């Protein structure tokens, strides 16, 4: 049996959740059955050195997704891979109208968000009319799957739910590194991680921290983004000495491991890798009650809890209560490993690749 060639499409330029998932997938799928190629619109900022040496990487050196689609079509026409895998929502949806030009090739889309929450531009929403052209669509959570069916009329039999994988080998290696985090051990240290955008709800979390000023609790936020100045201004206005913005860090896993609590304050998610990673580091989580598979990750009182961050005072009280409790790191890690380890999730992807 000949190997199936798979072209994974990604915008590059960042290394967020989608890029991490596709990297794990390309690294780990069975080489006796599949030949992976990663096509990056721009590899700047993408840690290509973390990919296995037998993975072919194609770099278009184009910053704007819409300008890269025609390069993608030309590449598909010339190379004729067995499977084209859109690893990022906007990449996939712009490709959708052209799928019928390639009758011998199978196309898979991996959606990255609850679309009705995330996509606002009318020109992008228009392309979702063609999403049923994909032979298979991967949704990471029930929320995402239901949104596609109910709001975009995607055929249910085209959608398969596959959660995100966790690379315990990488996390165990990185969380063991010795790094000076600057945590004040006379305080309880809580951590939040994400792009500084309104979607991540850090403005809501700062309001919560305003109610915790008198407590021995400090919040460290890792990440950067367009909303940074607004958040720094809010911190100054509220006079929050208990909040530290660290920016991007090369190894967030040490912060997660050493944290007393991880907070997910997002207004919505797709299927948050960082919540999985906090659990993989053995750290208990408190997550906002938002769409995006949160209730599929959190096992109540085992690896975390869910509470609405819109109730600022209630969320602050929840933080205080959790920080007085003991939680088993081993149980937290097992909760994630037993459901989301890369070995479990990759088998599900391989079943799709083989059967399509």
C-alpha positions, -999 to +999 in steps of 0.1 A: +000+000+000+015+034-010+017+062+015-008+090+015+007+125+010-009+151+033-004+188+029-011+207+061-019+244+054-011+271+081-007+309+079+025+308+101+037+341+116+026+329+150+028+297+170-005+295+187-029+266+195-036+256+159+001+256+149+010+236+180-017+210+171-006+206+135+030+204+145+022+175+169+001+158+142+028+161+115+055+149+139+036+119+152+015+104+124+025+069+112+053+073+086+045+038+072+012+052+060+015+090+056+040+116+042+034+150+059+042+184+043+036+217+061+027+246+039+033+279+057+022+312+042+051+327+062+073+307+085+086+338+103+079+331+140+071+294+134+096+271+153+104+249+123+133+234+144+106+216+165+095+196+134+110+162+126+136+164+099+117+143+074+088+168+072+089+189+041+082+226+048+071+250+021+073+287+029+054+312+006+068+342+024+034+360+022+019+378+052-018+381+041-039+349+040-061+360+011-030+367-011-017+332-005-047+312-015-039+314-052-003+301-044-020+273-026-042+264-055-012+264-079+007+242-055-022+217-052-025+215-089+012+209-095+018+184-066-016+166-065-013+154-028-038+128-016-051+150+012-051+188+017-057+197+054-067+232+063-053+237+098-068+271+105-103+284+101-098+313+077-073+294+056-099+266+051-129+287+044-111+307+016-101+274+000-136+260+002-151+274-031-122+258-052-124+223-038-145+209-067-116+219-091-097+189-077-119+158-079-092+133-071-080+151-039-096+148-005-100+180+015-102+183+053-108+214+074-100+218+110-121+246+124-104+266+151-132+286+168-169+288+175-174+306+142-205+326+150-187+341+180-154+347+162-159+356+126-175+391+121-163+401+086-191+397+061-167+387+033-153+358+053-188+347+065-198+346+028-173+318+021-189+296+048-216+289+022-190+266+005-179+248+037-199+217+028-175+212-001-150+197+024-150+160+026-145+162+063-146+190+089-129+185+123-145+203+152-126+204+184-156+206+207-194+200+208-199+238+210-180+242+178-198+213+160-233+225+170-225+260+159-215+248+124-247+227+121-271+253+135-257+285+122-240+276+090-261+246+078-231+223+077-241+187+071-237+168+104-222+138+087-194+159+074-183+169+109-162+147+132-153+159+168-117+154+177-103+172+207-068+187+208-038+166+216-014+172+245+023+165+239+033+153+274+068+145+262+075+181+253+057+196+284+074+173+308+108+183+294+100+220+293+083+223+327+114+208+344+137+236+332+151+259+359+139+295+353+137+324+377+100+334+373+100+363+397+072+348+418+070+362+453+065+330+474+049+350+502+019+354+479-003+329+461+006+332+425-020+328+398-013+327+361-033+336+329-020+331+294-031+343+260-032+368+232-040+403+246-073+406+227-108+413+239-117+377+233-094+365+261-113+385+287-083+399+306-102+431+311-128+411+331-100+394+350-085+428+360-119+437+375-117+405+395-082+414+407-095+448+418-116+428+444-085+409+455-063+439+463-063+432+500-054+395+496-020+379+493-026+370+457-007+381+426-016+376+390+010+371+362-004+374+326+018+359+299+012+371+263+012+401+240-013+416+216-032+446+202-052+452+234-021+456+255-022+494+259-059+493+270-051+467+296-021+486+310-043+517+312-070+497+331-043+483+354-031+519+361-067+532+366-075+505+391-041+508+407-035+471+405-001+464+421-011+427+423-010+423+385+021+417+364+022+417+325+052+395+315+047+396+277+056+365+256+079+340+273+097+311+256+087+286+282+052+291+297+051+256+312+074+264+341+050+292+350+020+268+348+038+242+369+048+267+396+014+285+397-010+280+426-039+284+401-045+289+364-073+312+352-090+311+319-110+343+315-120+340+278-153+353+265-152+323+241-128+296+229-124+269+203-109+243+225-083+259+247-049+243+246-037+263+275-063+248+298-051+213+287-015+224+293-022+238+328-036+204+336-007+186+321+015+206+344-005+195+374-021+229+381-057+234+390-078+257+369-107+281+373-124+288+339-150+312+328-183+296+318-179+303+281-184+284+248-156+263+234-154+229+251-146+242+286-170+216+301-154+189+281-120+196+297-128+205+333-138+176+355-153+194+384-132+194+416-107+171+400-087+193+375-106+225+380-139+244+382-161+266+360-177+299+371-190+330+353-164+358+354-192+383+347-200+378+384-168+397+394-172+393+432-183+357+430-153+349+408-130+366+432-145+346+461-140+314+441-103+322+437-099+328+474-116+295+483-097+274+458-064+288+470-071+275+505-077+240+493-053+212+484-055+196+449-037+165+438-012+173+410-012+136+401-050+135+397-050+167+377-023+153+353-042+119+350-074+137+342-058+153+311-035+124+301-063+098+301-084+118+276-062+141+256-027+125+253-013+128+218-013+090+214-051+089+218-059+119+196-035+111+168-051+076+164-084+094+158-068+116+131-052+086+114-085+068+113-099+099+093-069+100+070-071+063+062-109+062+057-114+093+037 
